[in-house]
């Protein structure tokens, strides 16, 4: 969660910096869209795997029921993160593309701001239920703590 909060804050800072000090896009447009396209392909592959896993995990329940009742936030977190990344990549591509077509760097700055807001805000959609303590694996009672002497056995 910290990663997305910091990443979102950085994107918003970058948007403000671009608005206050607009500049020309100095990197090759082909390279820029190549990196965005590769990122989209990788995130889409991860999204498909998470989506299929979620469909299998939820069984007969609807997505809404699964989302509401789940105690393990792993799959919803991965699915939401991949969704946020895909949306952010599309927003970035649109912002850079419109900047290139119009010559107005404000579009790139606005895209950065949207991405930052989206990255910082999507985590509020996660299930917030805690994991039950009974589901935590405990140490078997047959094990003894290690003593200070190396010759003592570790099991009874």
C-alpha atoms as one frame of an Amber mdcrd trajectory, in Angstrom:
protein
   0.000   0.000   0.000   2.847   2.342   0.805   4.253   1.826  -2.680   1.079
   3.113  -4.316   0.717   6.016  -1.923   4.291   7.130  -2.574   3.957   6.451
  -6.311   0.712   8.412  -6.430   2.265  11.312  -4.528   5.229  11.303  -6.919
   2.901  11.372  -9.956   0.963  14.309  -8.491   4.242  16.115  -7.720   5.340
  15.455 -11.312   2.042  16.891 -12.593   2.511  20.066 -10.560   6.134  20.342
 -11.733   5.055  19.962 -15.389   2.365  22.622 -14.983   4.708  25.092 -13.281
   7.679  24.390 -15.579   6.422  23.016 -18.886   9.033  21.583 -21.180   9.378
  19.643 -24.382   9.136  15.852 -24.450  12.810  14.909 -24.794  12.533  11.128
 -25.240  11.711   9.410 -28.526   7.946   9.035 -28.945   8.469   5.504 -30.290
  10.452   4.526 -27.213   7.853   6.083 -24.933   4.963   4.197 -26.524   7.077
   1.031 -26.723   7.652   1.087 -22.968   3.981   1.837 -22.298   2.918  -0.954
 -24.666   5.257  -3.498 -23.072   4.025  -2.487 -19.624   0.438  -2.911 -20.814
   1.139  -6.426 -22.149   2.796  -7.528 -18.884   0.085  -6.014 -16.697  -2.619
  -7.547 -18.887  -1.026 -10.987 -18.525  -0.944 -10.573 -14.742  -4.551  -9.341
 -14.756  -5.732 -12.376 -16.736  -4.042 -14.763 -14.296  -5.541 -12.948 -11.285
  -8.987 -12.818 -12.903  -8.977 -16.540 -13.663  -7.797 -17.326 -10.135 -10.509
 -15.122  -8.667 -13.192 -16.803 -10.783 -11.984 -20.197  -9.572 -11.699 -19.069
  -5.925 -15.138 -17.466  -5.701 -16.940 -20.602  -6.902 -20.686 -20.052  -7.254
 -20.657 -16.731  -5.386 -21.056 -13.508  -7.307 -18.096 -11.150  -7.477 -19.888
  -8.804  -5.094 -20.481 -11.594  -2.550 -16.888 -12.778  -2.798 -15.579  -9.225
  -2.418 -17.779  -8.635   0.620 -17.122 -11.956   2.368 -13.474 -12.724   1.640
 -11.020 -12.878   4.528  -7.942 -13.051   2.291  -7.357  -9.799   0.397  -4.589
 -11.213  -1.840  -6.575 -11.859  -5.026  -8.663  -8.681  -4.828  -5.476  -6.695
  -4.201  -3.708  -8.166  -7.228  -6.784  -7.697  -9.416  -7.235  -4.082  -8.333
  -3.535  -3.295  -8.684  -3.445  -4.727 -12.196  -6.642  -2.863 -13.103  -5.195
   0.396 -11.766  -1.966  -0.177 -13.686  -3.823  -0.862 -16.953  -5.972   2.248
 -16.567  -2.898   4.311 -15.649  -0.987   3.090 -18.709  -3.879   4.040 -20.984
  -4.181   7.472 -19.334  -0.430   8.004 -19.729  -0.550   7.030 -23.400  -3.489
   9.361 -24.049  -1.827  12.247 -22.189   1.458  11.830 -24.052  -0.321  11.358
 -27.378  -2.482  14.464 -27.001   0.589  16.425 -25.854   2.401  15.308 -29.010
  -0.512  16.144 -31.331  -1.397  19.527 -29.802   2.062  20.562 -28.613   0.516
  21.542 -25.279   2.387  19.925 -22.330  -0.610  20.547 -20.067  -2.135  17.268
 -21.325   0.854  15.264 -20.124   0.705  17.056 -16.772  -3.033  16.371 -16.415
  -2.455  12.697 -17.205   0.179  12.538 -14.452  -2.251  14.115 -12.002  -5.025
  11.678 -12.902  -2.635   8.739 -12.537  -1.425  10.013  -9.167  -4.951  10.486
  -7.836  -6.009   7.105  -9.142  -2.933   5.328  -7.745  -3.423   6.859  -4.317
  -7.167   6.263  -4.194  -7.808   2.743  -5.554  -6.792   0.979  -2.344  -9.964
   2.215  -0.618 -11.825  -0.423  -2.657 -10.013  -3.328  -0.978 -11.766  -5.629
   1.461 -10.911  -4.511   4.968 -11.747  -7.625   6.964  -8.987  -9.022   9.141
  -7.732 -12.579   8.916  -9.061 -14.807  11.696  -6.520 -15.769  14.342  -7.632
 -19.415  14.098  -6.348 -19.570  10.533  -2.788 -18.780  11.634  -0.569 -21.855
  11.800   0.888 -22.444  15.242   4.009 -24.288  16.300   3.282 -27.934  17.218
   3.272 -28.594  20.975   5.789 -31.423  20.600   8.566 -28.978  19.760  10.729
 -27.600  22.532  12.564 -24.320  22.498  16.256 -24.597  21.769  18.401 -24.364
  24.852  21.763 -22.655  25.074  23.654 -25.967  24.849  24.187 -27.244  21.304
  23.887 -30.892  22.311  20.300 -30.640  23.545  17.593 -32.106  21.291  15.118
 -29.823  19.566  12.244 -32.333  19.704  10.985 -34.652  22.434
